[in-house]
Amino acid sequence: MTTLLSFRELALRSARSQLGVTESPPNSNRGKEVDEYQRTTDAGVLGFPWCAAFVCWNLKRSGYAVEQIQHRASVGYFLSWARDKGYVVTRPYRGDLVTYLFDQDSWPDHIGHVERVLSLRPFGWLLLQTIEGNTALDSRGSQSNGG
């Protein structure tokens, strides 16, 4: 018996399979896998912060047509596309994407896959377990541009 999995679950499995990928050389936004992720976008160059490219690569591997998302190398444009399509939610579920705003401007800085919702708290606070590309392993690095 064959079970059909959603593209969200397949993308999440793809993301999990990439745990441990690092840049080579360090802090370059490059490397064998990173370059492959970046080629999934429409940026036309390599060596840029790659969290959205990582998400696109996983979605494409799941069968999702990422080509419909213009400027998909940018988290902000990715989020704008999702808003236009009515895909933005306030309560995430497994397989959803999450965006982060790390600074004071209104442009989102980072994106990743929701693996688990650990806690829903009053007033909109969430605790999520995620899988992301281009983050640091600890607080010494950047969570929006790894290294």
N, CA, C and O atoms as CSV, one atom per row, in Angstrom:
chain,resi,resn,atom,element,x,y,z
A,1,MET,N,N,0.834,-1.177,0.000
A,1,MET,CA,C,0.000,0.000,0.000
A,1,MET,C,C,0.878,1.239,0.000
A,1,MET,O,O,1.792,1.351,0.817
A,2,THR,N,N,0.615,2.163,-0.900
A,2,THR,CA,C,1.394,3.382,-1.017
A,2,THR,C,C,0.677,4.529,-0.326
A,2,THR,O,O,-0.528,4.712,-0.498
A,3,THR,N,N,1.417,5.294,0.450
A,3,THR,CA,C,0.862,6.467,1.105
A,3,THR,C,C,1.376,7.697,0.395
A,3,THR,O,O,2.582,7.847,0.200
A,4,LEU,N,N,0.475,8.573,0.008
A,4,LEU,CA,C,0.879,9.827,-0.607
A,4,LEU,C,C,1.184,10.841,0.491
A,4,LEU,O,O,0.337,11.108,1.344
A,5,LEU,N,N,2.356,11.388,0.471
A,5,LEU,CA,C,2.737,12.412,1.441
A,5,LEU,C,C,2.570,13.782,0.806
A,5,LEU,O,O,2.767,13.940,-0.399
A,6,SER,N,N,2.213,14.761,1.601
A,6,SER,CA,C,2.076,16.118,1.095
A,6,SER,C,C,3.448,16.674,0.738
A,6,SER,O,O,4.469,16.214,1.250
A,7,PHE,N,N,3.461,17.666,-0.143
A,7,PHE,CA,C,4.740,18.285,-0.495
A,7,PHE,C,C,5.369,18.907,0.740
A,7,PHE,O,O,6.593,18.997,0.827
A,8,ARG,N,N,4.551,19.340,1.701
A,8,ARG,CA,C,5.085,19.938,2.933
A,8,ARG,C,C,5.891,18.909,3.724
A,8,ARG,O,O,6.987,19.209,4.198
A,9,GLU,N,N,5.357,17.707,3.864
A,9,GLU,CA,C,6.070,16.651,4.587
A,9,GLU,C,C,7.305,16.201,3.814
A,9,GLU,O,O,8.353,15.949,4.409
A,10,LEU,N,N,7.188,16.099,2.505
A,10,LEU,CA,C,8.348,15.724,1.689
A,10,LEU,C,C,9.443,16.784,1.763
A,10,LEU,O,O,10.625,16.449,1.838
A,11,ALA,N,N,9.058,18.061,1.744
A,11,ALA,CA,C,10.036,19.148,1.861
A,11,ALA,C,C,10.723,19.103,3.220
A,11,ALA,O,O,11.931,19.320,3.321
A,12,LEU,N,N,9.957,18.823,4.250
A,12,LEU,CA,C,10.513,18.721,5.592
A,12,LEU,C,C,11.495,17.550,5.685
A,12,LEU,O,O,12.553,17.680,6.301
A,13,ARG,N,N,11.160,16.431,5.091
A,13,ARG,CA,C,12.081,15.285,5.070
A,13,ARG,C,C,13.356,15.631,4.303
A,13,ARG,O,O,14.455,15.237,4.693
A,14,SER,N,N,13.195,16.366,3.218
A,14,SER,CA,C,14.356,16.809,2.457
A,14,SER,C,C,15.245,17.706,3.319
A,14,SER,O,O,16.466,17.546,3.345
A,15,ALA,N,N,14.623,18.641,4.015
A,15,ALA,CA,C,15.382,19.547,4.889
A,15,ALA,C,C,16.135,18.766,5.953
A,15,ALA,O,O,17.307,19.035,6.215
A,16,ARG,N,N,15.468,17.805,6.561
A,16,ARG,CA,C,16.109,16.989,7.594
A,16,ARG,C,C,17.324,16.252,7.038
A,16,ARG,O,O,18.320,16.065,7.737
A,17,SER,N,N,17.233,15.835,5.772
A,17,SER,CA,C,18.352,15.104,5.168
A,17,SER,C,C,19.580,15.989,4.965
A,17,SER,O,O,20.671,15.481,4.704
A,18,GLN,N,N,19.417,17.288,5.082
A,18,GLN,CA,C,20.508,18.225,4.854
A,18,GLN,C,C,21.135,18.756,6.139
A,18,GLN,O,O,22.035,19.595,6.090
A,19,LEU,N,N,20.667,18.276,7.280
A,19,LEU,CA,C,21.241,18.730,8.550
A,19,LEU,C,C,22.755,18.534,8.538
A,19,LEU,O,O,23.254,17.479,8.143
A,20,GLY,N,N,23.467,19.551,8.970
A,20,GLY,CA,C,24.921,19.473,9.035
A,20,GLY,C,C,25.640,20.107,7.857
A,20,GLY,O,O,26.866,20.218,7.875
A,21,VAL,N,N,24.902,20.527,6.829
A,21,VAL,CA,C,25.552,21.194,5.688
A,21,VAL,C,C,26.158,22.510,6.164
A,21,VAL,O,O,25.509,23.291,6.860
A,22,THR,N,N,27.398,22.742,5.782
A,22,THR,CA,C,28.079,23.982,6.136
A,22,THR,C,C,28.674,24.621,4.890
A,22,THR,O,O,28.799,23.990,3.840
A,23,GLU,N,N,29.030,25.865,5.034
A,23,GLU,CA,C,29.647,26.602,3.933
A,23,GLU,C,C,31.103,26.195,3.778
A,23,GLU,O,O,31.777,25.859,4.751
A,24,SER,N,N,31.571,26.229,2.550
A,24,SER,CA,C,32.963,25.912,2.278
A,24,SER,C,C,33.472,26.837,1.178
A,24,SER,O,O,33.033,26.746,0.032
A,25,PRO,N,N,34.399,27.729,1.529
A,25,PRO,CA,C,34.999,27.939,2.850
A,25,PRO,C,C,34.016,28.606,3.812
A,25,PRO,O,O,33.012,29.173,3.380
A,26,PRO,N,N,34.299,28.541,5.109
A,26,PRO,CA,C,33.410,29.149,6.103
A,26,PRO,C,C,33.153,30.631,5.804
A,26,PRO,O,O,34.029,31.338,5.304
A,27,ASN,N,N,31.955,31.077,6.116
A,27,ASN,CA,C,31.526,32.477,5.966
A,27,ASN,C,C,31.538,32.967,4.522
A,27,ASN,O,O,31.687,34.164,4.275
A,28,SER,N,N,31.382,32.057,3.571
A,28,SER,CA,C,31.442,32.430,2.159
A,28,SER,C,C,30.085,32.404,1.456
A,28,SER,O,O,29.959,32.897,0.335
A,29,ASN,N,N,29.056,31.825,2.116
A,29,ASN,CA,C,27.771,31.570,1.456
A,29,ASN,C,C,27.960,30.732,0.197
A,29,ASN,O,O,27.242,30.903,-0.788
A,30,ARG,N,N,28.923,29.837,0.240
A,30,ARG,CA,C,29.224,28.935,-0.888
A,30,ARG,C,C,29.492,27.534,-0.353
A,30,ARG,O,O,29.559,27.312,0.855
A,31,GLY,N,N,29.639,26.617,-1.263
A,31,GLY,CA,C,29.916,25.227,-0.972
A,31,GLY,C,C,29.125,24.373,-1.937
A,31,GLY,O,O,28.191,24.854,-2.578
A,32,LYS,N,N,29.492,23.109,-2.045
A,32,LYS,CA,C,28.843,22.227,-3.011
A,32,LYS,C,C,27.318,22.230,-2.842
A,32,LYS,O,O,26.593,22.492,-3.802
A,33,GLU,N,N,26.831,21.944,-1.638
A,33,GLU,CA,C,25.391,21.891,-1.394
A,33,GLU,C,C,24.764,23.284,-1.469
A,33,GLU,O,O,23.695,23.460,-2.053
A,34,VAL,N,N,25.434,24.264,-0.877
A,34,VAL,CA,C,24.896,25.634,-0.860
A,34,VAL,C,C,24.714,26.154,-2.284
A,34,VAL,O,O,23.687,26.755,-2.597
A,35,ASP,N,N,25.696,25.929,-3.141
A,35,ASP,CA,C,25.577,26.353,-4.542
A,35,ASP,C,C,24.375,25.673,-5.210
A,35,ASP,O,O,23.662,26.291,-6.000
A,36,GLU,N,N,24.163,24.397,-4.882
A,36,GLU,CA,C,23.018,23.673,-5.451
A,36,GLU,C,C,21.701,24.301,-4.989
A,36,GLU,O,O,20.776,24.461,-5.786
A,37,TYR,N,N,21.615,24.655,-3.705
A,37,TYR,CA,C,20.405,25.325,-3.214
A,37,TYR,C,C,20.184,26.634,-3.973
A,37,TYR,O,O,19.075,26.928,-4.421
A,38,GLN,N,N,21.262,27.416,-4.108
A,38,GLN,CA,C,21.143,28.733,-4.730
A,38,GLN,C,C,20.728,28.657,-6.199
A,38,GLN,O,O,20.068,29.564,-6.707
A,39,ARG,N,N,21.106,27.593,-6.870
A,39,ARG,CA,C,20.708,27.429,-8.281
A,39,ARG,C,C,19.203,27.195,-8.423
A,39,ARG,O,O,18.664,27.320,-9.522
A,40,THR,N,N,18.522,26.858,-7.331
A,40,THR,CA,C,17.079,26.656,-7.352
A,40,THR,C,C,16.325,27.981,-7.388
A,40,THR,O,O,15.130,28.011,-7.680
A,41,THR,N,N,17.018,29.064,-7.095
A,41,THR,CA,C,16.371,30.384,-7.105
A,41,THR,C,C,16.525,31.027,-8.479
A,41,THR,O,O,17.128,30.458,-9.389
A,42,ASP,N,N,15.972,32.208,-8.600
A,42,ASP,CA,C,16.103,32.964,-9.843
A,42,ASP,C,C,17.091,34.120,-9.692
A,42,ASP,O,O,17.031,35.091,-10.446
A,43,ALA,N,N,18.006,34.016,-8.715
A,43,ALA,CA,C,18.957,35.103,-8.464
A,43,ALA,C,C,19.986,35.258,-9.578
A,43,ALA,O,O,20.416,36.374,-9.866
A,44,GLY,N,N,20.388,34.150,-10.210
A,44,GLY,CA,C,21.352,34.220,-11.299
A,44,GLY,C,C,22.792,34.372,-10.860
A,44,GLY,O,O,23.679,34.507,-11.703
A,45,VAL,N,N,23.047,34.354,-9.566
A,45,VAL,CA,C,24.404,34.431,-9.024
A,45,VAL,C,C,24.508,33.431,-7.877
A,45,VAL,O,O,23.508,32.856,-7.448
A,46,LEU,N,N,25.719,33.234,-7.391
A,46,LEU,CA,C,25.963,32.384,-6.228
A,46,LEU,C,C,26.652,33.215,-5.160
A,46,LEU,O,O,27.197,34.280,-5.453
A,47,GLY,N,N,26.631,32.734,-3.922
A,47,GLY,CA,C,27.366,33.404,-2.851
A,47,GLY,C,C,26.534,34.364,-2.018
A,47,GLY,O,O,27.096,35.220,-1.336
A,48,PHE,N,N,25.220,34.248,-2.053
A,48,PHE,CA,C,24.358,35.142,-1.275
A,48,PHE,C,C,23.800,34.380,-0.059
A,48,PHE,O,O,23.817,33.149,-0.051
A,49,PRO,N,N,23.307,35.096,0.967
A,49,PRO,CA,C,22.686,34.404,2.094
A,49,PRO,C,C,21.608,33.447,1.589
A,49,PRO,O,O,20.773,33.832,0.771
A,50,TRP,N,N,21.622,32.210,2.068
A,50,TRP,CA,C,20.944,31.127,1.366
A,50,TRP,C,C,19.799,30.448,2.088
A,50,TRP,O,O,19.430,29.333,1.718
A,51,CYS,N,N,19.222,31.071,3.103
A,51,CYS,CA,C,18.106,30.417,3.809
A,51,CYS,C,C,16.904,30.200,2.888
A,51,CYS,O,O,16.301,29.127,2.914
A,52,ALA,N,N,16.546,31.195,2.078
A,52,ALA,CA,C,15.408,31.039,1.161
A,52,ALA,C,C,15.742,30.041,0.055
A,52,ALA,O,O,14.868,29.305,-0.402
A,53,ALA,N,N,16.983,30.013,-0.368
A,53,ALA,CA,C,17.396,29.041,-1.384
A,53,ALA,C,C,17.258,27.630,-0.837
A,53,ALA,O,O,16.829,26.726,-1.553
A,54,PHE,N,N,17.616,27.436,0.417
A,54,PHE,CA,C,17.473,26.133,1.069
A,54,PHE,C,C,16.006,25.699,1.081
A,54,PHE,O,O,15.697,24.552,0.758
A,55,VAL,N,N,15.108,26.602,1.449
A,55,VAL,CA,C,13.676,26.305,1.458
A,55,VAL,C,C,13.199,25.963,0.048
A,55,VAL,O,O,12.478,24.983,-0.138
A,56,CYS,N,N,13.594,26.758,-0.942
A,56,CYS,CA,C,13.185,26.505,-2.329
A,56,CYS,C,C,13.670,25.142,-2.814
A,56,CYS,O,O,12.929,24.412,-3.472
A,57,TRP,N,N,14.906,24.805,-2.490
A,57,TRP,CA,C,15.477,23.523,-2.908
A,57,TRP,C,C,14.664,22.366,-2.336
A,57,TRP,O,O,14.360,21.403,-3.040
A,58,ASN,N,N,14.313,22.468,-1.052
A,58,ASN,CA,C,13.517,21.413,-0.417
A,58,ASN,C,C,12.113,21.339,-1.014
A,58,ASN,O,O,11.593,20.246,-1.239
A,59,LEU,N,N,11.506,22.481,-1.268
A,59,LEU,CA,C,10.176,22.491,-1.888
A,59,LEU,C,C,10.230,21.879,-3.286
A,59,LEU,O,O,9.359,21.095,-3.663
A,60,LYS,N,N,11.249,22.241,-4.043
A,60,LYS,CA,C,11.376,21.699,-5.400
A,60,LYS,C,C,11.547,20.176,-5.357
A,60,LYS,O,O,10.949,19.464,-6.163
A,61,ARG,N,N,12.348,19.683,-4.433
A,61,ARG,CA,C,12.531,18.231,-4.296
A,61,ARG,C,C,11.236,17.527,-3.920
A,61,ARG,O,O,11.070,16.339,-4.197
A,62,SER,N,N,10.322,18.251,-3.292
A,62,SER,CA,C,9.041,17.666,-2.890
A,62,SER,C,C,8.029,17.667,-4.032
A,62,SER,O,O,6.943,17.101,-3.907
A,63,GLY,N,N,8.392,18.311,-5.154
A,63,GLY,CA,C,7.480,18.385,-6.288
A,63,GLY,C,C,6.751,19.700,-6.418
A,63,GLY,O,O,5.937,19.864,-7.327
A,64,TYR,N,N,7.025,20.655,-5.518
A,64,TYR,CA,C,6.376,21.956,-5.586
A,64,TYR,C,C,7.028,22.803,-6.683
A,64,TYR,O,O,8.252,22.806,-6.815
A,65,ALA,N,N,6.234,23.508,-7.455
A,65,ALA,CA,C,6.736,24.323,-8.570
A,65,ALA,C,C,7.226,25.674,-8.053
A,65,ALA,O,O,6.500,26.666,-8.105
A,66,VAL,N,N,8.458,25.705,-7.557
A,66,VAL,CA,C,8.999,26.946,-6.995
A,66,VAL,C,C,9.206,28.027,-8.053
A,66,VAL,O,O,9.347,29.203,-7.718
A,67,GLU,N,N,9.224,27.639,-9.314
A,67,GLU,CA,C,9.448,28.613,-10.385
A,67,GLU,C,C,8.361,29.680,-10.417
A,67,GLU,O,O,8.576,30.756,-10.975
A,68,GLN,N,N,7.210,29.409,-9.836
A,68,GLN,CA,C,6.125,30.384,-9.807
A,68,GLN,C,C,6.389,31.526,-8.827
A,68,GLN,O,O,5.681,32.533,-8.845
A,69,ILE,N,N,7.396,31.378,-7.976
A,69,ILE,CA,C,7.708,32.394,-6.971
A,69,ILE,C,C,8.829,33.276,-7.511
A,69,ILE,O,O,9.985,32.856,-7.566
A,70,GLN,N,N,8.487,34.492,-7.906
A,70,GLN,CA,C,9.511,35.401,-8.434
A,70,GLN,C,C,10.349,35.964,-7.300
A,70,GLN,O,O,9.842,36.196,-6.202
A,71,HIS,N,N,11.616,36.180,-7.559
A,71,HIS,CA,C,12.573,36.732,-6.582
A,71,HIS,C,C,12.641,35.866,-5.318
A,71,HIS,O,O,12.752,36.383,-4.207
A,72,ARG,N,N,12.575,34.554,-5.501
A,72,ARG,CA,C,12.483,33.626,-4.378
A,72,ARG,C,C,13.767,33.504,-3.560
A,72,ARG,O,O,13.765,32.823,-2.535
A,73,ALA,N,N,14.838,34.126,-3.967
A,73,ALA,CA,C,16.059,34.117,-3.153
A,73,ALA,C,C,15.947,35.100,-1.991
A,73,ALA,O,O,16.777,35.084,-1.082
A,74,SER,N,N,14.932,35.949,-2.016
A,74,SER,CA,C,14.734,36.970,-0.987
A,74,SER,C,C,13.575,36.575,-0.075
A,74,SER,O,O,12.470,36.305,-0.546
A,75,VAL,N,N,13.831,36.545,1.214
A,75,VAL,CA,C,12.786,36.179,2.173
A,75,VAL,C,C,11.609,37.150,2.072
A,75,VAL,O,O,10.454,36.732,2.144
A,76,GLY,N,N,11.892,38.422,1.908
A,76,GLY,CA,C,10.830,39.420,1.819
A,76,GLY,C,C,9.914,39.207,0.627
A,76,GLY,O,O,8.693,39.282,0.761
A,77,TYR,N,N,10.489,38.942,-0.533
A,77,TYR,CA,C,9.666,38.677,-1.721
A,77,TYR,C,C,8.932,37.344,-1.588
A,77,TYR,O,O,7.788,37.215,-2.023
A,78,PHE,N,N,9.586,36.365,-0.990
A,78,PHE,CA,C,8.948,35.069,-0.750
A,78,PHE,C,C,7.707,35.271,0.121
A,78,PHE,O,O,6.642,34.732,-0.180
A,79,LEU,N,N,7.844,36.054,1.206
A,79,LEU,CA,C,6.721,36.318,2.099
A,79,LEU,C,C,5.633,37.124,1.385
A,79,LEU,O,O,4.448,36.852,1.580
A,80,SER,N,N,6.002,38.096,0.575
A,80,SER,CA,C,5.011,38.870,-0.187
A,80,SER,C,C,4.218,37.968,-1.115
A,80,SER,O,O,3.002,38.118,-1.231
A,81,TRP,N,N,4.884,37.035,-1.777
A,81,TRP,CA,C,4.220,36.086,-2.654
A,81,TRP,C,C,3.219,35.258,-1.846
A,81,TRP,O,O,2.083,35.061,-2.275
A,82,ALA,N,N,3.645,34.772,-0.670
A,82,ALA,CA,C,2.765,33.963,0.174
A,82,ALA,C,C,1.550,34.772,0.632
A,82,ALA,O,O,0.437,34.247,0.679
A,83,ARG,N,N,1.758,36.034,0.967
A,83,ARG,CA,C,0.625,36.897,1.360
A,83,ARG,C,C,-0.359,37.048,0.206
A,83,ARG,O,O,-1.570,36.924,0.385
A,84,ASP,N,N,0.183,37.319,-0.982
A,84,ASP,CA,C,-0.673,37.488,-2.165
A,84,ASP,C,C,-1.506,36.243,-2.450
A,84,ASP,O,O,-2.632,36.346,-2.935
A,85,LYS,N,N,-0.959,35.072,-2.152
A,85,LYS,CA,C,-1.654,33.807,-2.400
A,85,LYS,C,C,-2.582,33.404,-1.244
A,85,LYS,O,O,-3.316,32.422,-1.353
A,86,GLY,N,N,-2.551,34.159,-0.141
A,86,GLY,CA,C,-3.375,33.816,1.016
A,86,GLY,C,C,-2.810,32.674,1.840
A,86,GLY,O,O,-3.558,31.989,2.538
A,87,TYR,N,N,-1.508,32.457,1.772
A,87,TYR,CA,C,-0.880,31.340,2.472
A,87,TYR,C,C,-0.379,31.682,3.873
A,87,TYR,O,O,0.010,30.779,4.613
A,88,VAL,N,N,-0.375,32.950,4.256
A,88,VAL,CA,C,0.182,33.351,5.541
A,88,VAL,C,C,-0.816,33.016,6.657
A,88,VAL,O,O,-2.001,33.334,6.562
A,89,VAL,N,N,-0.318,32.378,7.700
A,89,VAL,CA,C,-1.142,31.993,8.853
A,89,VAL,C,C,-0.493,32.520,10.130
A,89,VAL,O,O,0.691,32.856,10.143
A,90,THR,N,N,-1.272,32.587,11.190
A,90,THR,CA,C,-0.713,32.998,12.479
A,90,THR,C,C,-0.433,31.801,13.371
A,90,THR,O,O,0.352,31.901,14.313
A,91,ARG,N,N,-1.071,30.659,13.081
A,91,ARG,CA,C,-0.839,29.431,13.842
A,91,ARG,C,C,-0.189,28.416,12.899
A,91,ARG,O,O,-0.865,27.834,12.051
A,92,PRO,N,N,1.119,28.204,13.044
A,92,PRO,CA,C,1.798,27.276,12.141
A,92,PRO,C,C,1.552,25.813,12.513
A,92,PRO,O,O,1.206,25.480,13.647
A,93,TYR,N,N,1.744,24.962,11.515
A,93,TYR,CA,C,1.673,23.517,11.677
A,93,TYR,C,C,2.934,22.897,11.089
A,93,TYR,O,O,3.688,23.560,10.378
A,94,ARG,N,N,3.153,21.643,11.385
A,94,ARG,CA,C,4.281,20.893,10.841
A,94,ARG,C,C,4.291,21.040,9.314
A,94,ARG,O,O,3.268,20.859,8.654
A,95,GLY,N,N,5.443,21.364,8.780
A,95,GLY,CA,C,5.583,21.513,7.337
A,95,GLY,C,C,5.381,22.923,6.833
A,95,GLY,O,O,5.722,23.221,5.688
A,96,ASP,N,N,4.831,23.805,7.666
A,96,ASP,CA,C,4.711,25.203,7.271
A,96,ASP,C,C,6.095,25.838,7.214
A,96,ASP,O,O,7.079,25.256,7.672
A,97,LEU,N,N,6.154,27.017,6.656
A,97,LEU,CA,C,7.387,27.805,6.662
A,97,LEU,C,C,7.225,28.921,7.682
A,97,LEU,O,O,6.118,29.410,7.908
A,98,VAL,N,N,8.319,29.316,8.290
A,98,VAL,CA,C,8.304,30.407,9.255
A,98,VAL,C,C,9.320,31.443,8.809
A,98,VAL,O,O,10.419,31.097,8.376
A,99,THR,N,N,8.952,32.721,8.915
A,99,THR,CA,C,9.897,33.797,8.624
A,99,THR,C,C,10.217,34.540,9.917
A,99,THR,O,O,9.422,34.562,10.856
A,100,TYR,N,N,11.394,35.144,9.939
A,100,TYR,CA,C,11.877,35.851,11.117
A,100,TYR,C,C,12.238,37.281,10.752
A,100,TYR,O,O,12.711,37.564,9.651
A,101,LEU,N,N,12.004,38.170,11.699
A,101,LEU,CA,C,12.401,39.564,11.584
A,101,LEU,C,C,13.367,39.823,12.735
A,101,LEU,O,O,12.951,39.894,13.892
A,102,PHE,N,N,14.658,39.966,12.422
A,102,PHE,CA,C,15.678,40.105,13.457
A,102,PHE,C,C,16.051,41.545,13.779
A,102,PHE,O,O,16.679,41.800,14.808
A,103,ASP,N,N,15.685,42.477,12.935
A,103,ASP,CA,C,16.088,43.862,13.173
A,103,ASP,C,C,14.873,44.778,13.135
A,103,ASP,O,O,13.739,44.300,13.122
A,104,GLN,N,N,15.094,46.081,13.118
A,104,GLN,CA,C,14.017,47.056,13.254
A,104,GLN,C,C,13.319,47.434,11.949
A,104,GLN,O,O,12.292,48.112,11.979
A,105,ASP,N,N,13.852,47.013,10.812
A,105,ASP,CA,C,13.154,47.343,9.565
A,105,ASP,C,C,11.984,46.373,9.377
A,105,ASP,O,O,11.790,45.470,10.190
A,106,SER,N,N,11.229,46.552,8.340
A,106,SER,CA,C,10.047,45.710,8.142
A,106,SER,C,C,10.295,44.564,7.163
A,106,SER,O,O,9.361,43.854,6.793
A,107,TRP,N,N,11.550,44.380,6.740
A,107,TRP,CA,C,11.881,43.345,5.762
A,107,TRP,C,C,12.298,42.075,6.490
A,107,TRP,O,O,13.234,42.115,7.288
A,108,PRO,N,N,11.626,40.938,6.240
A,108,PRO,CA,C,11.997,39.696,6.927
A,108,PRO,C,C,13.427,39.269,6.602
A,108,PRO,O,O,13.912,39.456,5.486
A,109,ASP,N,N,14.085,38.691,7.602
A,109,ASP,CA,C,15.510,38.387,7.503
A,109,ASP,C,C,15.842,36.910,7.296
A,109,ASP,O,O,16.947,36.582,6.864
A,110,HIS,N,N,14.906,36.021,7.596
A,110,HIS,CA,C,15.258,34.604,7.603
A,110,HIS,C,C,14.002,33.760,7.423
A,110,HIS,O,O,12.896,34.206,7.730
A,111,ILE,N,N,14.179,32.526,6.919
A,111,ILE,CA,C,13.058,31.609,6.684
A,111,ILE,C,C,13.501,30.178,6.950
A,111,ILE,O,O,14.663,29.831,6.739
A,112,GLY,N,N,12.581,29.357,7.410
A,112,GLY,CA,C,12.883,27.950,7.648
A,112,GLY,C,C,11.626,27.102,7.661
A,112,GLY,O,O,10.515,27.613,7.524
A,113,HIS,N,N,11.811,25.805,7.825
A,113,HIS,CA,C,10.720,24.829,7.861
A,113,HIS,C,C,10.324,24.541,9.315
A,113,HIS,O,O,11.196,24.345,10.162
A,114,VAL,N,N,9.028,24.514,9.609
A,114,VAL,CA,C,8.541,24.135,10.943
A,114,VAL,C,C,8.517,22.610,11.028
A,114,VAL,O,O,7.797,21.942,10.285
A,115,GLU,N,N,9.315,22.078,11.944
A,115,GLU,CA,C,9.309,20.637,12.163
A,115,GLU,C,C,8.282,20.254,13.235
A,115,GLU,O,O,7.587,19.245,13.119
A,116,ARG,N,N,8.207,21.073,14.260
A,116,ARG,CA,C,7.269,20.805,15.354
A,116,ARG,C,C,6.831,22.098,16.004
A,116,ARG,O,O,7.630,23.020,16.168
A,117,VAL,N,N,5.568,22.170,16.374
A,117,VAL,CA,C,5.069,23.262,17.210
A,117,VAL,C,C,5.146,22.753,18.641
A,117,VAL,O,O,4.424,21.832,19.023
A,118,LEU,N,N,6.027,23.360,19.427
A,118,LEU,CA,C,6.264,22.882,20.792
A,118,LEU,C,C,5.322,23.523,21.800
A,118,LEU,O,O,4.962,22.909,22.804
A,119,SER,N,N,4.921,24.773,21.523
A,119,SER,CA,C,4.067,25.469,22.475
A,119,SER,C,C,3.319,26.593,21.776
A,119,SER,O,O,3.883,27.332,20.968
A,120,LEU,N,N,2.057,26.703,22.100
A,120,LEU,CA,C,1.246,27.855,21.704
A,120,LEU,C,C,0.910,28.589,22.992
A,120,LEU,O,O,0.298,28.020,23.896
A,121,ARG,N,N,1.303,29.827,23.074
A,121,ARG,CA,C,1.081,30.575,24.304
A,121,ARG,C,C,0.126,31.722,24.038
A,121,ARG,O,O,-0.033,32.150,22.895
A,122,PRO,N,N,-0.501,32.215,25.074
A,122,PRO,CA,C,-1.408,33.366,24.895
A,122,PRO,C,C,-0.671,34.558,24.286
A,122,PRO,O,O,0.544,34.689,24.433
A,123,PHE,N,N,-1.391,35.393,23.627
A,123,PHE,CA,C,-0.880,36.636,23.037
A,123,PHE,C,C,0.088,36.401,21.886
A,123,PHE,O,O,0.923,37.256,21.592
A,124,GLY,N,N,-0.018,35.242,21.231
A,124,GLY,CA,C,0.738,35.024,20.017
A,124,GLY,C,C,2.133,34.465,20.159
A,124,GLY,O,O,2.817,34.294,19.149
A,125,TRP,N,N,2.594,34.169,21.373
A,125,TRP,CA,C,3.938,33.611,21.530
A,125,TRP,C,C,3.946,32.159,21.087
A,125,TRP,O,O,3.054,31.389,21.443
A,126,LEU,N,N,4.946,31.790,20.315
A,126,LEU,CA,C,5.081,30.426,19.815
A,126,LEU,C,C,6.461,29.890,20.161
A,126,LEU,O,O,7.429,30.645,20.253
A,127,LEU,N,N,6.538,28.617,20.344
A,127,LEU,CA,C,7.827,27.950,20.473
A,127,LEU,C,C,7.844,26.861,19.404
A,127,LEU,O,O,7.039,25.930,19.431
A,128,LEU,N,N,8.780,26.997,18.463
A,128,LEU,CA,C,8.835,26.102,17.313
A,128,LEU,C,C,10.167,25.371,17.257
A,128,LEU,O,O,11.204,25.911,17.641
A,129,GLN,N,N,10.126,24.152,16.780
A,129,GLN,CA,C,11.339,23.432,16.404
A,129,GLN,C,C,11.403,23.501,14.886
A,129,GLN,O,O,10.469,23.083,14.202
A,130,THR,N,N,12.486,24.021,14.368
A,130,THR,CA,C,12.585,24.274,12.931
A,130,THR,C,C,13.832,23.640,12.337
A,130,THR,O,O,14.759,23.258,13.051
A,131,ILE,N,N,13.832,23.538,11.021
A,131,ILE,CA,C,15.026,23.171,10.268
A,131,ILE,C,C,15.253,24.305,9.283
A,131,ILE,O,O,14.377,24.638,8.486
A,132,GLU,N,N,16.435,24.888,9.348
A,132,GLU,CA,C,16.748,26.064,8.548
A,132,GLU,C,C,18.106,25.912,7.893
A,132,GLU,O,O,18.963,25.175,8.379
A,133,GLY,N,N,18.291,26.601,6.809
A,133,GLY,CA,C,19.596,26.698,6.180
A,133,GLY,C,C,20.214,28.032,6.521
A,133,GLY,O,O,19.510,29.016,6.746
A,134,ASN,N,N,21.543,28.063,6.560
A,134,ASN,CA,C,22.291,29.292,6.779
A,134,ASN,C,C,22.093,29.874,8.173
A,134,ASN,O,O,21.882,31.077,8.327
A,135,THR,N,N,22.161,29.023,9.177
A,135,THR,CA,C,22.170,29.487,10.560
A,135,THR,C,C,23.444,28.998,11.223
A,135,THR,O,O,24.135,28.116,10.712
A,136,ALA,N,N,23.738,29.584,12.359
A,136,ALA,CA,C,24.912,29.179,13.127
A,136,ALA,C,C,24.515,28.109,14.132
A,136,ALA,O,O,23.358,28.024,14.544
A,137,LEU,N,N,25.480,27.304,14.516
A,137,LEU,CA,C,25.221,26.240,15.481
A,137,LEU,C,C,25.014,26.770,16.891
A,137,LEU,O,O,24.421,26.083,17.724
A,138,ASP,N,N,25.487,27.972,17.175
A,138,ASP,CA,C,25.346,28.536,18.512
A,138,ASP,C,C,25.279,30.056,18.419
A,138,ASP,O,O,25.238,30.616,17.323
A,139,SER,N,N,25.267,30.712,19.557
A,139,SER,CA,C,25.094,32.163,19.595
A,139,SER,C,C,26.312,32.936,19.099
A,139,SER,O,O,26.245,34.158,18.970
A,140,ARG,N,N,27.418,32.257,18.819
A,140,ARG,CA,C,28.602,32.957,18.315
A,140,ARG,C,C,28.456,33.367,16.861
A,140,ARG,O,O,29.153,34.270,16.397
A,141,GLY,N,N,27.551,32.709,16.135
A,141,GLY,CA,C,27.349,33.019,14.720
A,141,GLY,C,C,26.044,33.738,14.495
A,141,GLY,O,O,25.285,33.984,15.432
A,142,SER,N,N,25.791,34.070,13.264
A,142,SER,CA,C,24.575,34.772,12.882
A,142,SER,C,C,23.453,33.780,12.615
A,142,SER,O,O,23.662,32.779,11.930
A,143,GLN,N,N,22.281,34.041,13.141
A,143,GLN,CA,C,21.136,33.190,12.856
A,143,GLN,C,C,20.442,33.597,11.565
A,143,GLN,O,O,19.613,32.847,11.050
A,144,SER,N,N,20.765,34.766,11.035
A,144,SER,CA,C,20.166,35.184,9.769
A,144,SER,C,C,21.133,35.014,8.604
A,144,SER,O,O,20.711,35.062,7.448
A,145,ASN,N,N,22.413,34.819,8.878
A,145,ASN,CA,C,23.391,34.606,7.828
A,145,ASN,C,C,24.535,33.748,8.333
A,145,ASN,O,O,25.707,34.103,8.204
A,146,GLY,N,N,24.183,32.638,8.898
A,146,GLY,CA,C,25.037,31.579,9.415
A,146,GLY,C,C,26.513,31.776,9.507
A,146,GLY,O,O,27.000,32.470,10.400
A,147,GLY,N,N,27.238,31.172,8.593
A,147,GLY,CA,C,28.686,31.154,8.676
A,147,GLY,C,C,29.130,29.927,9.425
A,147,GLY,O,O,30.329,29.716,9.609
